[in-house]
Amino acid sequence: MKENIISINHVHFRYPGQTVYALKDVSLNVAKGEWLAIVGHNGSGKSTLAKMLNGLHYPEEGQVTICNFPLKDEFVWDIRRRLGMVFQNPDNQFVGTTVQDDVAFGLENNGIPHEVMVERVKASLQRVGMLDFLNQEPHHLSGGQKQRVAIAGVIALQPDIILLDEATSMLDPRGREEVLRTVRQLKEEQDLTVISITHDLEEASRADRIIVLNKGSVYREGTPEEIFQLNEELIKLGLDVPFPVKLSEILRLQDFEIASNYLSEEELVRELWTSNFKK
Ligand SMILES: Nc1ncnc2c1ncn2[C@@H]1O[C@H](COP(=O)(O)OP(=O)(O)OP(=O)(O)O)[C@@H](O)[C@H]1O
């Protein structure tokens, strides 16, 4: 079994002046190299947890350890160097006037020597498939391309963990697909740990494991297959079950033999084309 790169133990957190806990006795671990999706309806505590992992909030009770650093003032910059974040709005994250300036920005701030920087910018853009856009201005890019450049800016800093905070929610289906494919490749090629915070269960289905938050607490934890079996419970929590899961369920109720495991849209289409249905 792989070591934990993040441990969260019995964390409680309230915003100043609030009596209600935004995070209530949250415990979870993230293994090195895994893709963990954290899902939940509005107000379930996802953003609060994301901000805590970036050292913007500290637990009132409980402990958080990231890359062996306890979450404390003195280690915040060590933690931020190891955990890179990609946010929701692609336009708010662009700081450079060209793609390469943008990726170079974080490296410059970290005092990386010029020759190393040039190489790292190129290598990072290559890894997200954006090398051909080196001199482009951001307004010429699609939303998906902008988010891939944001990811390049993060991986150029060589973090161990990348946290996507609703990073695909403003993208069209094509942009979303581009970003999720890029993340999957990065995770597989270099053992990057991925945390995606999302209200979108379709995005979460790409993860190795899903944690469902509700009212600041961990409601369930499991593989996508296990979580999607909760079906009605997820709908009650205000989460929208992905279309292929809904369709598989309806077909199964009609006595069609559909694999009981979770199928992506592509896999379901393949199954529908190739199966000998025993209706
Ligand atoms: N700055 C704040 N001050 C007071 N309460 C807050 C603040 N930010 C969030 N909260 C409360 O903390 C709880 C968790 O909110 P949080 O934003 O973490 O949820 P979320 O799952 O990310 O929801 P959303 O998807 O709407 O951002 C909610 O009850 C919310 O009202």
The ligand as a Tripos MOL2 file, in Angstrom:
@<TRIPOS>MOLECULE
LIG
   31    33     1     0     0
SMALL
NO_CHARGES

@<TRIPOS>ATOM
      1 N1        -16.4080   33.5100    4.5260 N.pl3     1 LIG1
      2 C1        -17.3620   32.8150    5.1500 C.ar      1 LIG1
      3 N2        -17.9150   33.2590    6.2880 N.ar      1 LIG1
      4 C2        -18.8720   32.5670    6.9420 C.ar      1 LIG1
      5 N3        -19.3400   31.3610    6.5250 N.ar      1 LIG1
      6 C3        -18.8390   30.8680    5.3870 C.ar      1 LIG1
      7 C4        -17.8260   31.5570    4.6260 C.ar      1 LIG1
      8 N4        -17.5140   30.8190    3.5360 N.ar      1 LIG1
      9 C5        -18.2790   29.7070    3.6060 C.ar      1 LIG1
     10 N5        -19.0750   29.7330    4.6980 N.ar      1 LIG1
     11 C6        -20.0180   28.6800    5.1210 C.3       1 LIG1
     12 O1        -19.2930   27.4910    5.3280 O.3       1 LIG1
     13 C7        -20.0360   26.3630    4.8450 C.3       1 LIG1
     14 C8        -19.2140   25.6090    3.8040 C.3       1 LIG1
     15 O2        -19.0530   26.4420    2.6720 O.3       1 LIG1
     16 P1        -18.1000   26.0970    1.4390 P.3       1 LIG1
     17 O3        -17.9960   27.3270    0.5870 O.co2     1 LIG1
     18 O4        -16.8730   25.4800    1.9390 O.co2     1 LIG1
     19 O5        -18.9680   25.0000    0.6910 O.3       1 LIG1
     20 P2        -18.8450   24.4600   -0.7990 P.3       1 LIG1
     21 O6        -19.1810   23.0240   -0.7300 O.co2     1 LIG1
     22 O7        -17.5370   24.8390   -1.3750 O.co2     1 LIG1
     23 O8        -20.0030   25.2360   -1.5300 O.3       1 LIG1
     24 P3        -19.9600   26.0470   -2.9250 P.3       1 LIG1
     25 O9        -19.9170   24.9980   -3.9830 O.co2     1 LIG1
     26 O10       -21.2470   26.8200   -2.8870 O.co2     1 LIG1
     27 O11       -18.7460   26.9400   -2.8490 O.co2     1 LIG1
     28 C9        -21.3530   26.9200    4.3150 C.3       1 LIG1
     29 O12       -22.3290   26.7910    5.3240 O.3       1 LIG1
     30 C10       -21.0210   28.3630    4.0420 C.3       1 LIG1
     31 O13       -22.1900   29.1630    4.1910 O.3       1 LIG1
@<TRIPOS>BOND
     1     1     2 1
     2     2     3 ar
     3     2     7 ar
     4     3     4 ar
     5     4     5 ar
     6     5     6 ar
     7     6     7 ar
     8     6    10 ar
     9     7     8 ar
    10     8     9 ar
    11     9    10 ar
    12    10    11 1
    13    11    12 1
    14    11    30 1
    15    12    13 1
    16    13    14 1
    17    13    28 1
    18    14    15 1
    19    15    16 1
    20    16    17 2
    21    16    18 1
    22    16    19 1
    23    19    20 1
    24    20    21 2
    25    20    22 1
    26    20    23 1
    27    23    24 1
    28    24    25 2
    29    24    26 1
    30    24    27 1
    31    28    29 1
    32    28    30 1
    33    30    31 1
@<TRIPOS>SUBSTRUCTURE
     1 LIG1         1 GROUP 0 **** ****
